[in-house]
Amino acid sequence: MKIFWLHRNGNLYALKHDTFGHIVGVAGPLDWDNLHDADDPEYHSELVLWAEGEIERRAMQRMRATLIC
């Protein structure tokens, strides 16, 4: 599962989770204009600890997906 997270500095990241909800990869910062291609960025496992720390410090917020017509 891939979920977008917004950092307080305005950067957008995609976090990849396993079936148990653990973060297994982080991609970003992402370009706001290419969010429909979320499968294209490379997910890096070395950023997982950083992302978990930022989420714990509430520096990142989960973004909800919306359909734009």
Phi and psi in radians as a Rosetta constraint file:
Dihedral C 1 N 2 CA 2 C 2 CIRCULARHARMONIC -2.030 0.35
Dihedral N 2 CA 2 C 2 N 3 CIRCULARHARMONIC 2.298 0.35
Dihedral C 2 N 3 CA 3 C 3 CIRCULARHARMONIC -2.289 0.35
Dihedral N 3 CA 3 C 3 N 4 CIRCULARHARMONIC 2.408 0.35
Dihedral C 3 N 4 CA 4 C 4 CIRCULARHARMONIC -1.494 0.35
Dihedral N 4 CA 4 C 4 N 5 CIRCULARHARMONIC 2.430 0.35
Dihedral C 4 N 5 CA 5 C 5 CIRCULARHARMONIC -2.254 0.35
Dihedral N 5 CA 5 C 5 N 6 CIRCULARHARMONIC 2.412 0.35
Dihedral C 5 N 6 CA 6 C 6 CIRCULARHARMONIC -1.837 0.35
Dihedral N 6 CA 6 C 6 N 7 CIRCULARHARMONIC 2.168 0.35
Dihedral C 6 N 7 CA 7 C 7 CIRCULARHARMONIC -1.453 0.35
Dihedral N 7 CA 7 C 7 N 8 CIRCULARHARMONIC 2.685 0.35
Dihedral C 7 N 8 CA 8 C 8 CIRCULARHARMONIC -1.106 0.35
Dihedral N 8 CA 8 C 8 N 9 CIRCULARHARMONIC -0.320 0.35
Dihedral C 8 N 9 CA 9 C 9 CIRCULARHARMONIC -1.468 0.35
Dihedral N 9 CA 9 C 9 N 10 CIRCULARHARMONIC 0.029 0.35
Dihedral C 9 N 10 CA 10 C 10 CIRCULARHARMONIC 1.681 0.35
Dihedral N 10 CA 10 C 10 N 11 CIRCULARHARMONIC -0.088 0.35
Dihedral C 10 N 11 CA 11 C 11 CIRCULARHARMONIC -1.397 0.35
Dihedral N 11 CA 11 C 11 N 12 CIRCULARHARMONIC 2.512 0.35
Dihedral C 11 N 12 CA 12 C 12 CIRCULARHARMONIC -1.876 0.35
Dihedral N 12 CA 12 C 12 N 13 CIRCULARHARMONIC 2.348 0.35
Dihedral C 12 N 13 CA 13 C 13 CIRCULARHARMONIC -2.223 0.35
Dihedral N 13 CA 13 C 13 N 14 CIRCULARHARMONIC 2.622 0.35
Dihedral C 13 N 14 CA 14 C 14 CIRCULARHARMONIC -1.905 0.35
Dihedral N 14 CA 14 C 14 N 15 CIRCULARHARMONIC 2.222 0.35
Dihedral C 14 N 15 CA 15 C 15 CIRCULARHARMONIC -1.946 0.35
Dihedral N 15 CA 15 C 15 N 16 CIRCULARHARMONIC 2.319 0.35
Dihedral C 15 N 16 CA 16 C 16 CIRCULARHARMONIC -1.776 0.35
Dihedral N 16 CA 16 C 16 N 17 CIRCULARHARMONIC 2.255 0.35
Dihedral C 16 N 17 CA 17 C 17 CIRCULARHARMONIC -2.016 0.35
Dihedral N 17 CA 17 C 17 N 18 CIRCULARHARMONIC 2.640 0.35
Dihedral C 17 N 18 CA 18 C 18 CIRCULARHARMONIC -1.514 0.35
Dihedral N 18 CA 18 C 18 N 19 CIRCULARHARMONIC -3.071 0.35
Dihedral C 18 N 19 CA 19 C 19 CIRCULARHARMONIC -1.190 0.35
Dihedral N 19 CA 19 C 19 N 20 CIRCULARHARMONIC -0.264 0.35
Dihedral C 19 N 20 CA 20 C 20 CIRCULARHARMONIC -1.683 0.35
Dihedral N 20 CA 20 C 20 N 21 CIRCULARHARMONIC 0.020 0.35
Dihedral C 20 N 21 CA 21 C 21 CIRCULARHARMONIC 1.568 0.35
Dihedral N 21 CA 21 C 21 N 22 CIRCULARHARMONIC 0.083 0.35
Dihedral C 21 N 22 CA 22 C 22 CIRCULARHARMONIC -1.447 0.35
Dihedral N 22 CA 22 C 22 N 23 CIRCULARHARMONIC 2.438 0.35
Dihedral C 22 N 23 CA 23 C 23 CIRCULARHARMONIC -1.278 0.35
Dihedral N 23 CA 23 C 23 N 24 CIRCULARHARMONIC 2.235 0.35
Dihedral C 23 N 24 CA 24 C 24 CIRCULARHARMONIC -2.021 0.35
Dihedral N 24 CA 24 C 24 N 25 CIRCULARHARMONIC -0.207 0.35
Dihedral C 24 N 25 CA 25 C 25 CIRCULARHARMONIC -2.902 0.35
Dihedral N 25 CA 25 C 25 N 26 CIRCULARHARMONIC 2.655 0.35
Dihedral C 25 N 26 CA 26 C 26 CIRCULARHARMONIC -2.288 0.35
Dihedral N 26 CA 26 C 26 N 27 CIRCULARHARMONIC 2.349 0.35
Dihedral C 26 N 27 CA 27 C 27 CIRCULARHARMONIC -2.156 0.35
Dihedral N 27 CA 27 C 27 N 28 CIRCULARHARMONIC 2.368 0.35
Dihedral C 27 N 28 CA 28 C 28 CIRCULARHARMONIC 2.518 0.35
Dihedral N 28 CA 28 C 28 N 29 CIRCULARHARMONIC 3.103 0.35
Dihedral C 28 N 29 CA 29 C 29 CIRCULARHARMONIC -1.182 0.35
Dihedral N 29 CA 29 C 29 N 30 CIRCULARHARMONIC 2.556 0.35
Dihedral C 29 N 30 CA 30 C 30 CIRCULARHARMONIC -1.736 0.35
Dihedral N 30 CA 30 C 30 N 31 CIRCULARHARMONIC 2.724 0.35
Dihedral C 30 N 31 CA 31 C 31 CIRCULARHARMONIC -1.418 0.35
Dihedral N 31 CA 31 C 31 N 32 CIRCULARHARMONIC 2.218 0.35
Dihedral C 31 N 32 CA 32 C 32 CIRCULARHARMONIC -1.054 0.35
Dihedral N 32 CA 32 C 32 N 33 CIRCULARHARMONIC -0.457 0.35
Dihedral C 32 N 33 CA 33 C 33 CIRCULARHARMONIC -1.433 0.35
Dihedral N 33 CA 33 C 33 N 34 CIRCULARHARMONIC -0.185 0.35
Dihedral C 33 N 34 CA 34 C 34 CIRCULARHARMONIC -2.113 0.35
Dihedral N 34 CA 34 C 34 N 35 CIRCULARHARMONIC 0.678 0.35
Dihedral C 34 N 35 CA 35 C 35 CIRCULARHARMONIC -1.248 0.35
Dihedral N 35 CA 35 C 35 N 36 CIRCULARHARMONIC -0.399 0.35
Dihedral C 35 N 36 CA 36 C 36 CIRCULARHARMONIC -1.231 0.35
Dihedral N 36 CA 36 C 36 N 37 CIRCULARHARMONIC -0.273 0.35
Dihedral C 36 N 37 CA 37 C 37 CIRCULARHARMONIC -1.777 0.35
Dihedral N 37 CA 37 C 37 N 38 CIRCULARHARMONIC 0.827 0.35
Dihedral C 37 N 38 CA 38 C 38 CIRCULARHARMONIC -1.170 0.35
Dihedral N 38 CA 38 C 38 N 39 CIRCULARHARMONIC -0.293 0.35
Dihedral C 38 N 39 CA 39 C 39 CIRCULARHARMONIC -1.380 0.35
Dihedral N 39 CA 39 C 39 N 40 CIRCULARHARMONIC -0.327 0.35
Dihedral C 39 N 40 CA 40 C 40 CIRCULARHARMONIC -1.290 0.35
Dihedral N 40 CA 40 C 40 N 41 CIRCULARHARMONIC -0.661 0.35
Dihedral C 40 N 41 CA 41 C 41 CIRCULARHARMONIC -1.190 0.35
Dihedral N 41 CA 41 C 41 N 42 CIRCULARHARMONIC 2.700 0.35
Dihedral C 41 N 42 CA 42 C 42 CIRCULARHARMONIC -1.497 0.35
Dihedral N 42 CA 42 C 42 N 43 CIRCULARHARMONIC 2.329 0.35
Dihedral C 42 N 43 CA 43 C 43 CIRCULARHARMONIC -1.645 0.35
Dihedral N 43 CA 43 C 43 N 44 CIRCULARHARMONIC 2.261 0.35
Dihedral C 43 N 44 CA 44 C 44 CIRCULARHARMONIC -1.934 0.35
Dihedral N 44 CA 44 C 44 N 45 CIRCULARHARMONIC 2.236 0.35
Dihedral C 44 N 45 CA 45 C 45 CIRCULARHARMONIC -1.329 0.35
Dihedral N 45 CA 45 C 45 N 46 CIRCULARHARMONIC -0.385 0.35
Dihedral C 45 N 46 CA 46 C 46 CIRCULARHARMONIC -1.257 0.35
Dihedral N 46 CA 46 C 46 N 47 CIRCULARHARMONIC -0.218 0.35
Dihedral C 46 N 47 CA 47 C 47 CIRCULARHARMONIC -1.639 0.35
Dihedral N 47 CA 47 C 47 N 48 CIRCULARHARMONIC -0.017 0.35
Dihedral C 47 N 48 CA 48 C 48 CIRCULARHARMONIC -1.085 0.35
Dihedral N 48 CA 48 C 48 N 49 CIRCULARHARMONIC -0.826 0.35
Dihedral C 48 N 49 CA 49 C 49 CIRCULARHARMONIC -1.089 0.35
Dihedral N 49 CA 49 C 49 N 50 CIRCULARHARMONIC -0.687 0.35
Dihedral C 49 N 50 CA 50 C 50 CIRCULARHARMONIC -1.069 0.35
Dihedral N 50 CA 50 C 50 N 51 CIRCULARHARMONIC -0.838 0.35
Dihedral C 50 N 51 CA 51 C 51 CIRCULARHARMONIC -1.101 0.35
Dihedral N 51 CA 51 C 51 N 52 CIRCULARHARMONIC -0.734 0.35
Dihedral C 51 N 52 CA 52 C 52 CIRCULARHARMONIC -1.079 0.35
Dihedral N 52 CA 52 C 52 N 53 CIRCULARHARMONIC -0.692 0.35
Dihedral C 52 N 53 CA 53 C 53 CIRCULARHARMONIC -1.162 0.35
Dihedral N 53 CA 53 C 53 N 54 CIRCULARHARMONIC -0.700 0.35
Dihedral C 53 N 54 CA 54 C 54 CIRCULARHARMONIC -1.172 0.35
Dihedral N 54 CA 54 C 54 N 55 CIRCULARHARMONIC -0.676 0.35
Dihedral C 54 N 55 CA 55 C 55 CIRCULARHARMONIC -1.155 0.35
Dihedral N 55 CA 55 C 55 N 56 CIRCULARHARMONIC -0.746 0.35
Dihedral C 55 N 56 CA 56 C 56 CIRCULARHARMONIC -1.092 0.35
Dihedral N 56 CA 56 C 56 N 57 CIRCULARHARMONIC -0.652 0.35
Dihedral C 56 N 57 CA 57 C 57 CIRCULARHARMONIC -1.424 0.35
Dihedral N 57 CA 57 C 57 N 58 CIRCULARHARMONIC 0.046 0.35
Dihedral C 57 N 58 CA 58 C 58 CIRCULARHARMONIC 1.072 0.35
Dihedral N 58 CA 58 C 58 N 59 CIRCULARHARMONIC 0.572 0.35
Dihedral C 58 N 59 CA 59 C 59 CIRCULARHARMONIC -1.544 0.35
Dihedral N 59 CA 59 C 59 N 60 CIRCULARHARMONIC -0.205 0.35
Dihedral C 59 N 60 CA 60 C 60 CIRCULARHARMONIC -2.205 0.35
Dihedral N 60 CA 60 C 60 N 61 CIRCULARHARMONIC 2.463 0.35
Dihedral C 60 N 61 CA 61 C 61 CIRCULARHARMONIC -2.156 0.35
Dihedral N 61 CA 61 C 61 N 62 CIRCULARHARMONIC 2.436 0.35
Dihedral C 61 N 62 CA 62 C 62 CIRCULARHARMONIC -1.227 0.35
Dihedral N 62 CA 62 C 62 N 63 CIRCULARHARMONIC 2.385 0.35
Dihedral C 62 N 63 CA 63 C 63 CIRCULARHARMONIC -1.751 0.35
Dihedral N 63 CA 63 C 63 N 64 CIRCULARHARMONIC 2.429 0.35
Dihedral C 63 N 64 CA 64 C 64 CIRCULARHARMONIC -1.570 0.35
Dihedral N 64 CA 64 C 64 N 65 CIRCULARHARMONIC 2.407 0.35
Dihedral C 64 N 65 CA 65 C 65 CIRCULARHARMONIC -1.350 0.35
Dihedral N 65 CA 65 C 65 N 66 CIRCULARHARMONIC 2.418 0.35
Dihedral C 65 N 66 CA 66 C 66 CIRCULARHARMONIC -2.303 0.35
Dihedral N 66 CA 66 C 66 N 67 CIRCULARHARMONIC 2.574 0.35
Dihedral C 66 N 67 CA 67 C 67 CIRCULARHARMONIC -1.579 0.35
Dihedral N 67 CA 67 C 67 N 68 CIRCULARHARMONIC 2.158 0.35
Dihedral C 67 N 68 CA 68 C 68 CIRCULARHARMONIC -1.873 0.35
Dihedral N 68 CA 68 C 68 N 69 CIRCULARHARMONIC 2.118 0.35
